[in-house]
Amino acid sequence: QVQLVESGGGLVQSGGSLRLSCVASGSIFSASRMGWYRQAPGKQRELVADIGSGGNTNYIDSVKGRFTISRDNAKNTVSLQMSSLKPEDTAIYYCNYQRMGITSLHIYWGQGTQVTVSS
């Protein structure tokens, strides 16, 4: 099992910045991906950004150039630095950890942290 604890959400004005952090504990394997998903009211959960243990990253187009994901394998943490925030970034942000098991993909979620961007 893997436990994920997020921190850093809050209320910010449009154009502002926030930093989300997530600490993983439990059965952590280095060969894994960690990332951030978000879910806005009435919408499906979507991947915002993720990062592999080797540092390769993915971002959705709408956050490219504004958000930066980073990972510390020694501390089992993943962070999301969010800048130039827009009202459409408002959502619950969830930390995600996933690794491939012998026969299936193991996926774990944090409890979520609210990010609200006011116009």
C-alpha positions in Angstrom: 0.0 0.0 0.0 1.0 3.6 -0.6 -0.3 6.6 1.3 -0.2 10.1 -0.3 -0.6 13.3 1.7 -1.0 16.6 -0.2 -0.5 20.1 1.0 -0.3 23.6 -0.4 -3.8 24.3 -1.9 -5.7 27.5 -1.2 -7.2 30.6 -2.6 -5.2 32.9 -4.9 -6.0 35.7 -7.3 -5.7 35.3 -11.0 -2.1 35.6 -12.0 -0.9 34.4 -8.7 1.2 31.3 -7.8 0.8 28.3 -5.6 2.9 25.3 -4.8 1.5 21.9 -4.2 3.4 19.1 -2.5 2.8 15.5 -1.9 4.6 13.0 0.3 4.4 9.3 -0.4 4.9 6.6 2.2 4.5 2.9 2.4 5.6 0.5 -0.4 7.4 2.9 -2.6 9.3 1.7 -5.6 11.7 3.9 -7.5 10.3 2.7 -10.9 7.1 4.6 -10.7 5.3 7.7 -12.0 4.0 10.4 -9.7 1.8 13.2 -10.8 -1.1 15.6 -10.3 -4.6 15.3 -11.5 -7.5 17.7 -11.1 -11.2 17.7 -11.1 -13.4 20.7 -11.5 -17.1 20.7 -10.6 -19.1 18.8 -13.2 -16.0 17.7 -15.1 -14.0 14.5 -15.3 -10.7 14.2 -13.5 -7.8 15.0 -15.8 -4.1 14.6 -15.7 -2.3 17.9 -15.2 1.3 16.7 -15.1 3.3 13.7 -14.2 6.9 12.7 -13.9 8.8 9.4 -14.0 11.5 8.4 -11.6 14.1 9.3 -14.3 12.6 12.8 -14.6 10.7 12.6 -17.8 7.6 14.8 -17.6 4.2 15.2 -19.3 1.9 18.2 -19.1 -1.5 19.0 -20.5 -1.3 21.8 -23.0 -3.3 24.3 -20.9 -0.6 24.4 -18.2 2.6 24.2 -20.3 4.8 27.1 -19.5 2.9 27.9 -16.3 3.2 24.8 -14.2 6.4 22.9 -13.3 6.4 19.4 -11.8 9.4 18.1 -9.9 10.2 15.0 -7.9 12.6 14.1 -5.1 13.1 10.3 -5.2 15.1 10.3 -2.0 12.3 12.0 -0.1 9.4 10.4 -2.0 7.9 13.7 -2.8 6.4 15.3 -5.9 5.6 19.0 -6.2 3.7 21.2 -8.6 4.7 24.8 -8.9 1.8 26.7 -10.4 2.3 30.2 -11.8 0.1 32.6 -13.8 -2.9 30.9 -12.4 -6.2 31.3 -14.1 -9.8 30.9 -12.8 -10.1 27.8 -15.0 -7.4 26.2 -13.0 -9.8 26.0 -10.1 -10.3 22.4 -9.1 -9.5 19.8 -6.5 -6.0 18.6 -7.2 -5.1 15.0 -6.5 -1.6 13.5 -6.1 -1.2 10.2 -7.9 1.3 7.4 -7.7 1.4 4.5 -10.0 3.7 1.6 -10.7 3.5 -1.5 -12.8 3.2 -4.7 -10.9 3.7 -8.2 -12.2 0.3 -8.4 -13.9 -1.4 -5.0 -13.4 -0.9 -1.3 -12.8 -1.1 -0.2 -9.2 -2.6 3.3 -8.8 -2.9 5.3 -5.6 -4.5 8.7 -4.9 -4.2 11.4 -2.3 -7.2 12.9 -0.6 -7.1 16.0 -2.7 -6.4 19.6 -2.1 -8.6 22.5 -3.2 -7.2 25.2 -5.5 -9.4 28.2 -6.1 -8.3 31.0 -8.4 -10.4 34.2 -8.2 -10.8 36.5 -11.1 
